[in-house]
Amino acid sequence: MTCTIHTEFFDDSCEMCRQEYLEMKKAGEPAPEKEKRYREFTEERAKKLYEEVLLQYLKSGLGDVEAAGKARAVIRRQCDIRKMPYWSWV
């Protein structure tokens, strides 16, 4: 959007000038990065989640070993999202 009336300066009373100024101002600024905030992922919460996911996989018909592997993968993914190390049991 460019004001065709005020070509040498921005006029604060002109709506087009204000819009052009805001667009120019935003173009020079880096976009703000949102940091996602996740709930604390403690070992106790991880074990409870592992148990729930394991039971879901077992109910869906997977074998014990495959269900346990997939459930541990879910826990590893949650740790990766939060950029935290895995527990030894994972």
C-alpha positions in Angstrom: 0.0 0.0 0.0 1.5 3.4 -1.0 0.1 6.8 -0.5 0.0 8.7 -3.8 -0.7 12.1 -2.2 2.2 12.3 0.4 5.2 11.1 -1.6 7.9 12.9 0.3 6.8 12.3 3.9 4.3 10.3 6.0 1.3 12.3 7.1 -0.1 11.0 10.5 -3.6 12.1 9.6 -3.6 10.1 6.4 -4.8 6.5 6.7 -2.8 5.3 3.7 0.4 6.9 5.1 -0.1 5.2 8.5 -0.7 1.8 6.8 2.4 2.2 4.6 4.5 3.2 7.6 3.3 0.2 9.6 4.1 -2.1 6.7 7.6 -0.6 6.3 8.2 -0.9 10.0 7.3 -4.5 10.1 9.4 -5.4 7.1 12.6 -4.5 8.9 11.8 -6.5 12.1 12.5 -10.2 12.4 9.3 -12.2 12.9 8.9 -13.0 16.6 9.4 -16.6 17.3 7.0 -18.2 19.7 8.5 -20.7 22.1 6.1 -23.4 22.7 5.5 -24.1 26.4 5.0 -27.7 27.3 3.9 -29.1 30.6 6.7 -30.4 32.7 7.6 -34.0 31.7 8.8 -35.7 34.8 9.8 -39.4 35.0 6.7 -40.2 36.9 4.5 -38.6 34.2 6.6 -40.5 31.5 6.0 -43.8 33.2 2.3 -43.2 33.5 2.1 -42.2 29.8 4.2 -45.3 28.9 1.8 -47.5 30.8 -1.3 -46.0 29.1 0.2 -46.1 25.6 1.4 -49.7 26.1 -2.1 -50.8 27.1 -3.6 -49.1 24.1 -1.1 -50.8 21.8 -1.7 -54.2 23.4 -5.5 -53.7 23.1 -5.1 -53.0 19.4 -3.6 -56.4 18.9 0.2 -55.8 18.8 2.5 -58.2 20.5 4.3 -57.4 23.8 7.6 -56.6 22.3 6.3 -54.4 19.4 3.8 -52.6 21.8 6.6 -51.9 24.3 8.9 -50.5 21.5 6.2 -48.2 20.1 5.3 -47.0 23.6 9.0 -46.2 24.3 9.1 -44.4 21.0 6.3 -42.1 22.2 8.2 -41.3 25.3 11.4 -40.6 23.3 9.4 -38.3 21.1 8.1 -36.4 24.0 11.6 -36.0 25.4 12.8 -34.8 21.9 10.0 -32.2 21.7 11.2 -30.8 25.1 14.9 -31.2 24.2 15.6 -33.3 27.3 17.6 -36.5 27.7 16.0 -39.9 27.8 15.7 -42.0 30.9 17.7 -45.2 31.0 14.5 -47.3 30.7 13.5 -45.6 27.5 
